[in-house]
Amino acid sequence: MDFLLSGIQGIMEHPEYIIMYLIGALLIYLAIVKDLEPALLLPMGFGAILVNLPASGVLTQQLTEQISSTGIIEWLFEVGIEASEAMPLLLFIGIGAMIDFGPLLSNPRMFLFGAAAQFGIFAAVFVAGLMGFELNDAASIGIIGAADGPTAILVANVLNSKYMGAIAVVAYSYMALVPIVQPAVIKTLTTKKERCMHMEYKQNTVSKRAKIIFPIVVTFVAGLVAPTSVSLVGFLMFGNLLRECGVLGNLSDTAQNVLANLVTLLLGITIAFSMKAEAFVNTQTLMILVIGLAAFVFDTAAGVIFAKILNLFSKNKVNPMIGAAGISAFPMSARVVQKLALKEDPTNIIIMQATGTNVSGQIASVVAGGVILNLVTSMF
């Protein structure tokens, strides 16, 4: 009974706990009812409730007055994220095993759209700096624009940002809201005629040898251009090599399903460690929410505008909507673009081009994350 009374008293003395319970409930609602990134939002939401219970045992296990031990969520955070960044990196192996680079290799021009759509990262860093965030925090917040949750978590941890919890929640929440955010931006920047543009898809056969060599070459080039990105790009490409080598089918399937699902589950509940009320309930979190939305808008807009500019100088016109698929939300963004195309014209199939662009955005986002890390760490 004493524990119950002290717990209730703790909540009454810290009403910000109630706000975190509501945030946790909202994330769980979005995961279950709206089916928005349930594998991540559900454990994050439940974790937000766990870590904000007064004297929560998931943070510190008080065995006696003299003896205490580290709680499970704090231990997972220290080992899996803070000490080694293991969880985000292991997740990249699973993501890499899911990706087919064939559509991109058959039309390398899609690399340009993936690069253009990373504009939101650097724009968000600039905006965050103007709003008073320190450089390491501004750079971490900017990575939300990558539309890549694991990259955002890893960069925020490496740069020791005190807003990791807010960054993770905002990054994954906006990833889940891609089907809502992107169509509004695309329709604002394009005409119906542009959205109805058909694109010819030439089925170029990409050899197995090319698909095997590609992840190796990308890793090597990334290591030379942005050494800090090797852990990100390398694990992504290693997962893809498992997929394409043809001799490790069981491991590839394991990486795509068992590994990716398990790490996603653990990552979601572990990141809740940085969602403690005292660090989360503040005006900075609201500012990060606004900057994150701006980053997603900038990303989408930059991809669409780049495609429209390219059309001014190219004989082979592209549907500007595929530029929006250059963000890293794979494969959701490509599906959003295809859905919009079909809505305007039921005969318009541009899914292969959109997928190629989406895949290029996945590569570009992790390289951009490495570039940000290189630039910021060199300044300290």
Buried (B, 14 or more C-beta within 10 A) or exposed (E): EEEEEEBEEBBEEBEBBBBBBEBBBBBBBBBEEEEBBBBBBBBBBBBBBBBBBBEBBBBEBEEEEEEEEBBBBBBBBBBBBBEEBEBBBBBBBBBBBBBBBBBBBBBEBBBBBBBBBBBBBBBBBEBBBEBEBEBBBBBBBBBBBBBBBBBBBBBBBBBEBBBBBBBBBBBBBBBBBBBEBBBEBBBEBBEEEBBBBEBEBEEEEBEEEBBBEBBEEBBBEBBEEBEBBBBBBBBBBBBBBBBBBEEBEEBBBBBBEEBBEBBBBBBBBBBBBBBBBEBBBBEBBEBBBEBBBBBBBBBBBBBBBBBBEBBEEEEEBBBBBBBBBBBBBBBBBBBBBBEBBBEBEEEBBBBBBBBBBBBBBBBBBBBBBBBBBBBBEEEE
